[in-house]
Amino acid sequence: MDKRFLDIDGVCEFTSLSKSTIYKRVMNDTIPYCKVGKRIIFDKEQVSAWILNGGQMTDDIPAFKNFLN
């Protein structure tokens, strides 16, 4: 079964980016993510759309954290 939500290690493997790069993008809000408590999670579908958009956030890729409010 394919997981929809990824943790930091999963998104690193999925994107081939390093942990430090992912953490920098989270700090700068330049990758779709959600913080649940102390954990950072990523929606695989939104990360895929982000990749297809050249790593740029657009209005078509809503910030995942907005879905949990």
N, C-alpha and C positions, 0 to 999 in steps of 0.2 A: 504494500500500500504506500502510495506517495504522500509524504507529509506536506500539508499546506503551509504550516508555520515553521519557521526556522529559527534556531538560536544563533548566537554569534559564530560558532564553529560551522554550522550548516550554511549560513550565508557566505562565509569565507570560501567554503568548498564550492558552493553554487556559482559564485562570481569570480573565483580565482584571485580575489583580493586578500591582502593581509589583514590581520586583526587590527593593526594600528590604523590602516587606511579606513576600515569600516568604522572604527571608533571616531576617527576624525570627521567622517561624513555624518555620523550621528550627531556629534557636537555641533556641526554647522548646519544641521537639518537639510542635508543634500542627498539623503537616501530615505525612502519610506520605511518607518519603523514605529514600534510602540513600546513604551516602557510599562511593564507590569510589576509593580513593586520595585525591586532592584534589577529585575531581568529586562533585557532588551530582546524583543522578538520581531521577526520580519515576516510579512505575508509574501509567500513565494510568487504569487501572481503579480503583486505590485512591484516586487523586485525585478521580475521578468520585464514588465512594462518599462521600468526605469532603465534597464539595460538596453532595450530596443530603442529608447529615446536618447541613447548616447550618454547615459549617466546624468541626465538633467531632469530636474523636477518640473512638471507642468501642471496645469489645472486638470488635465486628464488623469493624473496620478495623485489622488487626494492623500494627504498625510494620514497614514494608518492610525495614528494616535487619536485623530478626531472621531473615529468610529466607536471608540470605547467611552466617550464622554456622554 
